[in-house]
Amino acid sequence: MSTTSATSTTGVPSTPAPRAVLAGIPAYVPKPPAPPAEGPSHRLFLNENPYPPLPSVRKTIAQAAAQTNYYPTIHPERLTDALARRLDVPPEHLVTGPGSVGIYQQIGQALLEPGDEVVYAWPSFEAYPIVARMAGAVPVEVPLVDGVHDLDAMASAITPRTKAVFLCEPNNPTGTAVGTAELERFLDRVPGDVLIVLDEAYFEFYRSPNAPDGAELYRDRPNLVTLRTFSKAYGLAGLRVGYGVAQPAIAEALRKCAVPCGVGRLAEEAALTALRVEAELFERVERIVAERERMREALLGLGWEVLPSATNFLWLPTGEASESVAQEWERRGLLVRAFPGSGLRVTVGSPEANDLLITAAKEISPPAR
Ligand SMILES: Cc1ncc(COP(=O)(O)O)c(C=O)c1O
């Protein structure tokens, strides 16, 4: 006899219960399609790199595609070695994952116990509350002040129950950065048994003598892991490769929790080539940074409020008007990201998309401050 739902011994229909913590994690809901725009649309909502892969990277991917019947290695050893040479660190200090979000899950599994507290700023990267909750840990959110990390308040939020601090430098979604001196002062205040995750997803776009370098800071800090990604500056978001650098005890724990073969063959080969042609890729980063400044100046000149950015996106604190302004841009094919009641995050796109955004900004009135 076949039934459509399982029945328990008492005759009551039942299904296996997911862990209770999942009730606090929102299910993924695909973004509803934007109203059709007149011309082509531009993706300015995910902080992606507007440039397609270089021919050399594409060639590597095509070559690797001929071998997808074979598993990759459990950990991407060649990429690990190449990163070790690039950063001048021992390979045992590295951990890789399917994007840096993959490494966050490894962090949750390797370090967080139910009831542990995880301190991070808010708004910041949206994965943070999910990672904490998924592990049964307690998120402790410390509000940004004027879009910037309040490091004193974050240090004060650390209690004996705190197990980890997630720090996004520069911060997503506000684009702001605290700089080396302030960051180091904060790191020195965090107890040694609290893991600090320094999220440097936008490291390559942060052009300042005051920009921290987590691959240096971790060297004398056994409680620090620095996370970086091939998704942004290296333009490989679609292939999913990220990495972390930490002292061996933490790096090994994180490697133990990696999904075996989690970095696929195409991803590893593309990342290896991207490292080889880094200079060419960084010319593009240079152009994105120049475009970021051009857009910011133009928007400021039109009366919009725009925070200084150390990333490949801009934050406009448009408050209650955020969704309606986003809709105005979307109607013109410019797909930006609204944070209801708070602001708009606009990725720096191609020069063409950025021009369109500036032109549209002339037609939409900036919300009153
Ligand atoms: C701060 C931050 N960290 C991590 C990530 C995730 O990057 P990945 O593509 O490596 O998973 C993002 C992506 O937007 C991000 O903004």
The ligand as a Gaussian input file, in Angstrom:
#p B3LYP/6-31G(d) Opt

LIG

0 1
 C       31.482000      40.521000       3.446000
 C       31.323000      39.337000       2.594000
 N       31.893000      38.191000       2.955000
 C       31.770000      37.089000       2.217000
 C       31.055000      37.124000       1.047000
 C       30.855000      35.845000       0.305000
 O       31.717000      35.694000      -0.697000
 P       31.896000      34.311000      -1.407000
 O       31.423000      34.509000      -2.778000
 O       33.366000      34.054000      -1.321000
 O       31.138000      33.259000      -0.671000
 C       30.443000      38.284000       0.615000
 C       29.654000      38.299000      -0.626000
 O       28.990000      39.208000      -0.987000
 C       30.580000      39.421000       1.409000
 O       30.000000      40.568000       1.074000

